[in-house]
Amino acid sequence: METQPFRVQEGAVRIYRLFDVADGIDLARAEALAAATASRFRLERPRTHSAIEIPHPPVRLRLGPRTMPVAGEERRVEVTANVFDYGVVSVVLELPIAPGTSMEELVPLAVALLDAPTPEIDAAARREAGEVAQALRPALERPHTWDGLETYTVFFTRAMDRPMTGREILERAPLARLLLGEGGAVALAPDERADVLKHHFSYLENDLTVVDWNSAFVHEPTGIGDVPDLLELATAHLLELRYYDALLDRELRDIYEQLGRRGAPGLFTRRHT
């Protein structure tokens, strides 16, 4: 007898785009600016049900609903922004999963988000980050623009169409193809599937997290978003490493060019060899 496909009863796809907008951000001042009556952002209070303790938690801003091009069509998304003290603005597009959608039916969306460039999403998210940075400009320390960005995608489900354990989802849902954005007709090789699914975790028997390098699947019946928050935090730190690596490359290139224009000898003369 053929097994009925798992269908999502409640869930969303969280599409993250992270940008470095300043050397630092005064979060207290940013919060005050966002809370002002003239602000068009809605300040969200820190979540009370969380096991994560961040010394300087980001300021959370609700930007509201938007219609954006996602996977080749205009879709309604809820947009939020998380502002980190080290100069990062994370724009989160939350795309609801229609109740009754099977896990298989999510794979084409994953292909569009993970296996192909997403210039329209990137540009829309960059505009949102730019507007946030402009509104909070008095709180920004040495604001700047940078072409780089980091991306992450989380498939976050709270309820399926029937009770099931995390182990059942892991073994029977197409999670490897979902996280890779692999929509081909040929099945993944067993070794490849095992490699994608090896980083899986559960606390209770009815929850499940599977983490890949640029995507994750999280089934959390409580709806608590600790795991997506941790993944966002890690991605923000990766963005910072990339930004300062690019900054170092730029500074070194300028030094070499200045030395070349001055006709300076090599850094190491004969007495240094």
C-alpha angles and dihedrals in degrees: 000000000000115000115241113244119254111254126200113237096180129009149101142217112241112207112195126199116177127195135184107228105163145005088254143344128222098227095194091055092042090053091050091050091049092048094051115113091240092058118107091205125089113226114224120210119234114273112262097203102065136120092201120099113195115181092220107021115200123259107251119216127186108214096181137233121331137179109230137168106259123168093348099311140075110263134180113245135174111233126208132167128211115203116206125201094236092065104272127132114196114199114202122197110195113201113190117229110229111243110258095031110143121227088243090057090057093060096080089053089050090051090054093047101040110023101047137042115273104204095155093053091043092051094046092049091047090054090052091049090048092053091049091049091049093050092049096039095124087060095050122100110215097340117211143165126241129180094220125097140168126227135201134168127204124191100207120188129180102179139016126204091263137018114279141156127246089247091057091052092047094051101038109028121083092248097144093055090043094053094044095044088235113161101164122131093236116084120245117261112260092243092052092048091049091049092054094046099042094095097065127137138184132182098183125021092253099055131072139183124188116183127198129173097271104009142038141191116220124183108187116163092193091059091228109151101209095121096050088046091054092048090050090050092051091049091050090054090048089053090053092051090052092047095052092043089056090045091052091049090051093050093048091049090052091050092051091048092051091049090049093050091051092048089236118176120249118290090249117053125190093273089058095052 
